[in-house]
Amino acid sequence: MKLSQVFGSTLVVSALISTQALAARELTPMPSVSEYFSQEDDAAPRGNWSAPDTVVPVLVDGIVYSPDAFRTLNGAGVRHFVLDENAAQQGVMLGFRTKQALADYFRSQGRMPSDDSAMLCNNYSYWYEDWKYLGRYISAQAGYGYNNLDTISWGNRISSVIPTTCGRYAILWEAPNYAGASLFLGAGYPAEYLATYGWNDRARSVGSWQ
């Protein structure tokens, strides 16, 4: 290996370490599950808000919307999305109009998030700035998150996600402070192309629940 290669590799490693060190200082405890789901949903989006430009169908209240139909209806009032085993089996992204509907679904599946942050195994989630889990990344253990990605220059920059392997969910929100539309990725269901679901470069806060 040439000296220039060593120097270049050192710069890359240093940049990655610096990114992780900066991000780690901004980690904050997630809001409690009961607190989050008891809050009313944000007011209906107005102005230039647009629904995720998904390329997969969206299942909402038993109705499957094609990507074109979902775009035409500007999301059909859906604010929360789930990618999990159930969604994968049906080849869809699950959509819910309210937090209450989302919580009811989680309970029906026996997959309601909890506030437990015990290290049972690798319960870290990873968010990457490039597709296919490449480039810089940030991570968080279950129970923690980044409530404002803008403060570490990561707002609207996440392109792929590897959720916790033994917790419940890695989550992305379109607004700071865990607010606005959300995407929940179940354990074992990574997204190497968030653009597939209309969530590329869309998140401004992220976190993980056990």
C-alpha positions in Angstrom: 0.0 0.0 0.0 1.3 3.4 -0.9 1.9 6.1 1.6 -0.8 8.2 -0.1 -3.2 5.3 0.3 -2.4 5.1 4.0 -2.9 8.8 4.4 -6.2 8.7 2.5 -7.4 5.8 4.6 -6.4 7.6 7.8 -8.4 10.6 6.8 -11.5 8.5 6.1 -11.2 6.7 9.4 -10.7 9.9 11.2 -13.7 11.5 9.6 -15.9 8.5 10.6 -14.6 8.6 14.2 -15.3 12.4 14.3 -18.8 11.9 13.0 -19.5 9.2 15.6 -18.0 11.3 18.4 -20.1 14.3 17.4 -23.3 12.3 17.1 -22.8 10.5 20.4 -22.9 13.8 22.2 -26.3 14.6 20.8 -27.9 11.3 21.8 -30.9 11.8 24.1 -33.3 9.4 25.8 -36.4 8.7 23.7 -39.8 9.9 25.0 -41.6 7.1 26.9 -43.7 4.9 24.7 -46.9 5.8 26.7 -46.1 9.5 26.3 -45.5 9.3 22.6 -48.7 7.3 21.8 -50.8 9.3 24.2 -50.0 12.6 22.3 -52.4 13.6 19.6 -51.2 13.5 16.1 -49.8 16.7 14.6 -52.3 18.8 12.7 -53.0 17.7 9.1 -50.1 18.7 6.9 -50.7 21.8 4.7 -48.9 23.7 2.1 -46.1 22.0 0.2 -46.2 18.8 2.3 -46.2 15.7 0.1 -46.6 12.0 1.0 -43.7 9.6 0.7 -43.1 8.9 -2.9 -43.2 5.1 -2.5 -42.7 2.6 -5.2 -44.4 -0.2 -3.3 -48.1 -0.5 -2.5 -49.4 0.8 0.8 -52.0 -1.2 2.8 -54.3 1.1 4.8 -57.4 -0.2 6.7 -57.6 -3.2 4.5 -57.3 -1.3 1.2 -54.1 -1.6 -0.9 -53.2 1.6 -2.7 -50.9 1.4 -5.7 -48.0 3.8 -5.6 -49.8 6.0 -8.3 -53.0 6.0 -6.3 -51.2 6.8 -3.1 -49.5 9.8 -4.8 -52.7 11.0 -6.3 -54.4 11.0 -2.9 -51.3 12.6 -1.4 -51.0 9.9 1.1 -54.7 9.3 1.8 -54.3 10.9 5.2 -51.6 8.3 6.3 -49.0 9.7 8.7 -47.3 6.5 10.1 -45.7 3.7 8.2 -44.4 0.2 9.2 -42.0 -2.3 7.6 -42.1 -5.6 9.4 -42.6 -9.3 8.9 -46.3 -8.8 8.1 -45.6 -6.1 5.5 -42.8 -8.2 3.9 -45.1 -11.2 3.6 -47.7 -9.1 1.7 -45.2 -7.1 -0.3 -46.5 -3.8 1.0 -45.7 -0.9 3.3 -48.3 -0.7 6.1 -49.9 2.7 6.6 -51.8 4.2 9.6 -53.6 7.5 9.9 -53.2 8.0 13.6 -50.9 7.0 16.4 -53.8 5.2 18.0 -54.3 3.0 15.0 -50.5 2.4 14.9 -50.5 1.4 18.6 -53.5 -0.9 18.0 -51.7 -2.7 15.2 -48.6 -3.2 17.4 -50.7 -4.6 20.2 -52.5 -7.0 17.8 -49.1 -8.3 16.7 -47.7 -8.6 20.2 -45.0 -6.1 19.1 -45.8 -3.0 21.1 -42.6 -1.0 21.8 -41.3 -0.7 25.3 -39.1 1.6 27.3 -36.7 -1.2 28.2 -33.1 -0.4 27.2 -31.5 -3.5 28.6 -28.6 -4.9 26.5 -30.0 -8.3 25.6 -27.9 -8.6 22.5 -27.0 -6.1 19.8 -29.9 -3.7 20.2 -28.3 -0.9 18.4 -29.8 0.6 15.2 -27.8 2.2 12.4 -28.7 5.0 10.0 -26.5 5.5 6.9 -26.1 8.6 4.7 -25.8 6.4 1.5 -27.7 3.6 0.0 -26.8 -0.1 0.8 -25.4 0.9 4.2 -22.5 2.8 2.9 -20.9 6.1 3.9 -21.0 7.7 7.3 -23.5 6.4 9.8 -25.0 7.2 13.2 -26.2 4.7 15.8 -28.3 4.4 18.9 -29.1 1.8 21.5 -32.7 1.0 22.2 -34.2 3.7 24.3 -32.1 6.5 22.7 -32.3 8.7 19.7 -31.4 12.0 18.0 -34.2 14.5 18.5 -32.8 17.0 16.0 -30.6 15.7 13.3 -30.0 19.3 12.0 -27.7 19.9 15.0 -25.2 17.3 13.7 -25.8 18.2 10.0 -27.7 15.0 9.4 -31.1 16.4 8.7 -32.6 15.0 5.5 -29.5 12.9 4.8 -30.4 9.3 5.7 -30.7 6.8 2.9 -30.5 3.3 4.4 -31.2 1.8 7.8 -30.2 -1.4 9.7 -32.7 -1.7 12.6 -31.9 -3.4 15.9 -31.6 -7.2 15.7 -33.2 -8.0 19.1 -35.2 -4.9 20.0 -38.5 -3.8 18.4 -38.0 -0.9 16.0 -35.7 1.7 14.5 -37.8 4.8 13.7 -37.5 7.8 11.4 -39.5 11.0 11.8 -39.9 13.7 9.3 -39.6 16.5 11.9 -37.4 17.2 14.9 -38.4 16.1 18.4 -39.8 12.7 17.1 -42.7 14.5 15.4 -44.6 14.3 12.1 -44.9 11.4 9.8 -42.9 8.3 10.9 -41.5 5.1 9.5 -41.0 2.1 11.9 -38.6 -0.6 10.8 -39.1 -3.9 12.6 -36.1 -5.9 13.9 -34.6 -7.9 11.1 -36.1 -5.8 8.3 -33.4 -3.4 7.1 -34.0 -0.9 4.3 -31.0 -0.6 1.9 -32.9 1.8 -0.3 -35.2 4.2 1.7 -36.1 5.7 -1.7 -38.1 2.5 -2.3 -40.5 3.7 0.4 -40.3 7.4 -0.3 -38.1 8.1 2.8 -34.8 8.9 1.2 -33.3 12.1 2.7 -36.5 12.7 4.6 -35.8 12.1 8.3 -35.0 14.9 10.8 -35.1 12.8 14.0 -34.5 9.1 14.6 -34.5 6.7 17.5 -34.9 3.1 18.6 -37.3 1.4 21.0 -36.9 -2.1 22.5 
